[in-house]
Every structure is written in structure tokens, then in C-alpha cells.
Amino acid sequence: MSGKRCYYEVLGVEKTASVEVITKAYRSLAMKHHPDRNVGDEEAEVKFKEAAEAYEVLRDDDKRARYDRYGHAGLEGGGGPNFNSAQDVFDLFGNFFGDMFGGGGGGGRGGQGGRHIQVAVELDLVEAYRGCKKTITIPREENCGDCSGSGAKKGSKTAQCQQCRGRGVVIMQQGFFRMQQPCRSCGGRGKIITEPCGTCHGQGRVQVKRTLEINIPPGVDNGIKVRHGGEGEAGAPGQARGDLLVVIRVRDNEMFQRDGNHLICRVPVTISQAALGAEIDVPTLDGPTQMPLPRGTQSGDVHRIPRRGMPDVHGGSRGDLLVQVIIETPRSLTKRQEELYRELAELDQKNVSPERKSFLERIKSFFVPEESE
């Protein structure tokens, strides 16, 4: 049993709530439990991560549908979010918190480092198996070249912000708690721009489109994040750029199902192959291979081919290929085939197997009542 609370209960919304209602509820909880407002409060950080986890699932139509049908179990195996720390939340929802707290990089915590950018890249199973390169184009903010990111027109002067007195942050008092927040008047700069730059209109940043070729390692699975350092949004002048987080989505494959690093493949065989044994062709992601089928194979039997599954993305051992045998019953027969099957049927009646004999005896005893004593 999962120890997690119901996501709808966490956000305090009905199961029929719209995405807008869910976002509003999350925004309220994120403001309430934000680490900057609850310094040193471990319980608040737990609730902060819990609310982010609920929001990440319920804002996504596919994840929400799986959660509604199967609960937390439906998100296991890479489908669900995993926030180990508050910083993981900032990495995913950096822009959300930047808007919420009035600017500033580093996920809205008052720092001036560049925000991370998150994009999803879809692969087929073969690309996930072999690894590949993908070319993507992302919009991101860069420091304005005309004002070097200051937001002020060249040659103009800036004035000290009177609201924060040049510190870039203000102290908010709520009851016994004192909280530090970026100054809304100056956007955390500590200075007021008197003559804005004509290119960026005083923002210090412009949005550009950046085309990148990214490397996807072999063995990736749904939900895995591939980090590309320094490819996120620019920080304030002199500060580090954020990272690009590439979230992997692997499309379903008609031939194979994935179970961790193992692959499962259903292979049809004939009745004669199952009864007599045979060498059968089995598909793998490297091309077909042959597998010995033992005599007396039953429909549904699973045979393991070691190390023909998916590679481990972290460099561990490779998975196996699990071949499930499905015995096909012919739908149409030639005249000769029908003669042979009828002959076999007669032999089956004369030479009943022990298992079949036991089954027939059970049927007989079921319909014939026992004699009373």
C-alpha cells in the first residue's frame, strides 16, 4: 500500500476540478509552504514537495487519467514525479516561481543564476535502445546585447531603489516570522532604470530561439531527465546560465513491451512446433535470432534469452528478452491437414493422457451423483 495522500486531497480540490482550479490551488499552497517563507521548517518543505508532486500529475491529462484509474500504482515505473528536495521543484517549475515572486533567476529564490529550461523529447524504442542525437529548437532568454543585460540605455545612469534601498530584497513580517523576498519595485536589481534600453525595454533580456543537437544515451526510459549544463536561460550579468533538462518520452512499440530493462515479446508458433519442438525465429532490437523451442511447450510459456533486452542507462547490466510463446490454432485447413487432424483426434481418444483422463473422470463424477449409503 502506498503511504502517499490522495493528490486531490493534497491540493484541496474536487476530482472534477479544471486545470485552472488545480493551478490556483497549487499556487496558494506553494506560496504558503515556500522554503523562503519557512526557513528551517522541515514540515513545510515536505508539504511544499507534496503539493508540487500533486500538481505535476493533475495538470497532465495522461498522468491524471492513469492516476484516476489506478491511483499511485499507475504512476510507478517512471510515470510519476520524484521531488527529493525543494530544489527539484524549482528545477521543474522555475518560471512558475519566477512569476510568483516577482522576477529573479535560480527558480525564484532571489538568486540571479539563469533559470533551467525543461523540454520533452519523444523517441521510438529503437532510438531509446541505441541512443541517438536529436536536433531541437528552444526559446530562451538571453542578456540583451545592446545594454549587456543591465536594462539601461547606454550612457544613462541608474538610481538606487528607494523601496529596498539598493539591497534588491525586502523583509516581510507575518506574525512571528520574518521573510526575505525579491523587491518588486526594482525586480531584485537594487536600482531603478531611469532611461530604459530601447531594444529590451528595460528588461535586460530578449527572447531568442536556440537550435541544439543533444545526445540521448542508450537505455533511456519514460520520465528520465537528461541534463545539458549551461543551455538554459542566461543569468544576470556575471552569473551562471541555467541548464536544459530534456525529459524523455518513449513511444509504445507494437512488437515489444518494456519492463524496466527487460523486453517482452509474444511469438506465435504452430501446434506441431509446440508438440515436437523446433528452432523458431525470434525478433530482437538487433535483428532476428533463433531460439530452441522444447518439446511439449504450452501456450503462455515464457523463455528467457539473456542480455537481449535494453541497456542500462547508468552503465549496469543489460536486460533480458522474455519470449512468451502463443500457440496458434489454424482457422482453415487443407484437405490433407484435416485428415491428419482427424487421425490425431482418434488417437487422442484411444490414448488419453493421464492429465486428460483425470479431467474426464472429474467431469463424470460431477454429473453422476454418489450412491447414498
N, C-alpha and C positions, 0 to 999 in steps of 0.2 A: 504494500500500500504506500502511495506517495504521501509524504508529510507536508506537501505544499497546500496552501489555501486556494480556494476557488478564485480564479482570476477576476471574475465579475464581482466577487465579494471584496477582493483587494481594492478594486477601483470604486466600489460602491455604486455600480450601475446595474441595470436590468440586462438580461440576456438579449433583449431585442434592441438594445441601445445602438444608435448610429455611431459612425466613426467620429463625428464631430463631438458627440456627447462623451465618448470614451477619451478623446484628446483633451477635452476640457477638464474631465475628472483627473486625468493623469497630471495635467499642468498644475492643478491645485495641490495634489499630493507631492509632486516634485518640489514645488515652492515650499511646502510645509516641512519636508524632511531633507531638504538640500543640505549637504555637508557644511557649506559655508554658513548656514544659519544654525547648525547644530554641532559645533566644533567639539570633538571628543565624545559625542553621543553615539555609541555603537548601535543602540536600538534604532535610532533614527536612520543610520546608514543601511541597516537591514531592511527597513521599510522603504527606503529610497530605492534600493535594488529590486525589492519585491514589486513595487509599483511599476518600475521600468520593464521588468520581465512580463508583467501582465499586459502592459501597453504594447510591447513588441509583438506579442501574439495576437491580441484582439484587434490591432489596426490592420493586420494582414488577412485578407479574405481566406486564403488557403489554410494558413495556420489556425485561424479561428474556426473554420469548418471542421478540421481534424480534432481540435480541442473540444468543440461542442459534441462531437460524436464519440470520441474515445477518452476524453479527459486528458490528464497529464501524460498518460501512457502513449497517446497518439503523437506526442512531440519528441519521444525518445529516439535515439539513433541519429541525431544531427538536425532534427526539425525545430527544436526549441532553443530559446536564448540561454546564454550562460554568462551571467554577470558575477565574476568572482570578486570584483571590487567596484567602488563608485567610479573609478577612472574608466572601467569598461563601459559604464553608462555614458560617460562624457565622450568616449571614442565613437559610440554609435549615434548619440543624439547631440553632437557638438553644436550644430546650427540651431537646434531647438533651444538649448540653454543659452546660446549667444543672444538669441532674440529675447528670451525671457528676462535676462539680467542686463540688457542694455548694452551689448557690444563686448569687445574684448575677446581674445583668442583663447586657446587652451581649453575649449569646451565650456566657456562661460564662467570660469572660476577666477577671473580677474587677471590671469596671466596674459602675456602678449605673444605667446607662441602661436603658430598657424594652426588652424583647425584641421582635423582629419576629414577626409572625404571617403564616403563609402559608396561603392557601386557593385552591382550584381553582374556576374558573367555566367552565361549558360553554356554548358558543354554537353556533347554526347558521351556515351560510356567509353568509346574507343579513345576519345581525347583525354578523358579522365584517367584511363589506363596507361596511356603512353606519355602523358604530359604534352604540352603544346605551347605555342605562342599565340596571343590574341592582340589585335590592334583595337584600341578603344579611344573614344574621344570624350573628354570630360570638361564641363565648365568649372572653372575655379577662379578665385580672386587672386589678383597679383597686386603688388605695390605699384602705384601709379608712377610711370617713368618720368613724367613732367615735374612732379613735386617730390620724387623719391619717397613717396609714402607718407609725407607729412600732412597732406591735405591743404597746405597753404600755398598761395601763389608765390612764384619765385620772387625774391626780393622783399616780400612782405614780412611783417612781424606778427607774432602771436602774443596774446595777453594771458596772464595767469587766470585760471578758472576761480571765480570767487566762491563757488559752491563748495569745492573741495580744497581750495587754497593751494592748488598745484600738486596735490598728492595723488589725484586720479581715483581715489576711493573715498567713500563716506561711511561713517559709523551710524548704524540704525539701532535704536534702543526699543526692545519689545519686552516689557516686564523686567525680569532679572537678566535678560540676555542682550548682549551687545553683538551685532553682526556687521561685518565689513562687506560692502558691495561696491562695484564699479560706479563711479559718478555718472549719472545720467546726463548731466549738463555738458560735460566735455567728452563723454564716451570713454572715460578712463585715461585720457591723454594728460590731464592736468593743465591743459592750455586751451584757450578759446581761439579759433581761427577768425581773424578779422577780415581777411581777403582770401576767399576760397580759390583753390586751383580750378581753372576753367575746364580741365579735362575730366577730373574725378568729382568735381563739385564739392570739394571739401572732405570727401570720404577717405581719401588717401589710397583708395583701391579701385581697380577696374576689373570687370569680369572678362575673361578670355577663354577660348577653347583650346585645350591642350590634347594633342594626339600622342598616345603612348603605345609602345609594344611591351606587353607584360608576359612574363614567363609563368606558366602554370606547371607545378611539379607533378610527376606521376603519382597516382593513388589518391587524388583529392576526392572528397565526398561532399554531399549536400551540407551547407552551413559552414564549411571550413572557410576561414578568412586568410587570405594571402596578403601579407603586408609589404608594401613597397615604400620604403623610407624616403622622406623628402619630396613626395609627389602630391602632397595635399596643398592646402591653401597657404599663401605666404603669411608669415608672422609680421609683427610690427618691425620697422627698420632695425636691423641688428639682431633680430630674434629668429629662432629656428622655424623652418617651414614644417607644416603638419605632414602626416603620412597618408597614403592611399590604401584603403582597406578593400580588397577585392573579395566579395562573398561569392562562393561557388554554388551554382545550381546545376545538377546533373540530370538530364532528361531520362525518362524511363526508356528501357530497351526491350524490344519485342522478344528477343532470344534469351536474355539473361536477366535474372533478378539478383540484387546485391544484398548480402547480409554481412555488414562490416567489410572485411577484406575478402570474404568468400563470395563466389559466384554460384548461382543455382541455375541449372539448365534442364528442361524437360525434353527427353528424347524418345520418340515413338519407335517401337520395334514390333515385329510380327509375332504371332503366336508360336510359329516354328522356331524363330530365333530365341525366344524366351525359353522354350521347352528343351531345345537341343544345345543351346549355347552358340555363340557366334562372335566374330570380330565386327564391331559396329563403328561407324564414323560418328565422332562427337565434335561439335563446334567449340572452338576456344577463341579468345580475342587475338590469338596469334595465327589463326587458321585451323583447319580441321585436323584431328588426330584420331587414332584408333584406340578403342578400349575393348578388352576381352569381356564378353558377357557370359557369366557362368550358366551351366545347365540349371533349369528349374527356376529361373528368375521370375519373381512375382511382380505384377503391376504395382508401381509405387515404391519399389526397392530403390535405395539411394546408394550409388557407388562414388567413391571419392578419388579424384585424381590430384595428387599433391602438387602444390606450388603452381597451379594453373589459374589461380584467381587474381585478385588485384594486388599490386604492390602496396607496401605500407608507406604512407606519405612521410612518416617520420624516420624511415630507413630500417624498419623492423622486418620480420619475416613476411614473405609473400603468402597470400591466402590460397585456398584450395578451390578446385572446381567440383561441385557436388552435382552428379548426374542422376536425375530421377527418371527411372525407366517407366514408360507408359505403354502398355500392351494394347495395340490397336486390333479391333475386331473388324474383319473385312465387311463392307456394306454390300458388295456384289461379288459373285463368284463365277468363274468359268465352269463349264460342264464337268471338266476333269477335276477341278478343285472341289466341286460339290460332291462328286463321287468319293473322293478321298476323305472329305469331312464326314460323310455318312458312314463310311467304313470305320473311321476313327470313333464315331459316336457309338457304333455297335460294339466295338472293343471296350469302350468305357463302361457300357452296361454289363458286359461279361466279366470284366476285370476291374471291379470297383476298388479304388484306392482306400486305405484304412480311414483316412480323414473323411472321404465321401461316404463310406459305409457308416461311420459313426453318426454323420449328419443325417443320413436317411433313417437310421434307427431312431434318432431323436424325434424326427418328424412323425414316424409311425406311432411312437409311444404318446405323442401329444394328442393324436386323434383317436387312439384306441384306449378307452378307459381301463384302468387296472381292475381285476376281479376283486370283488369285496370278499373279505374273509368270512 
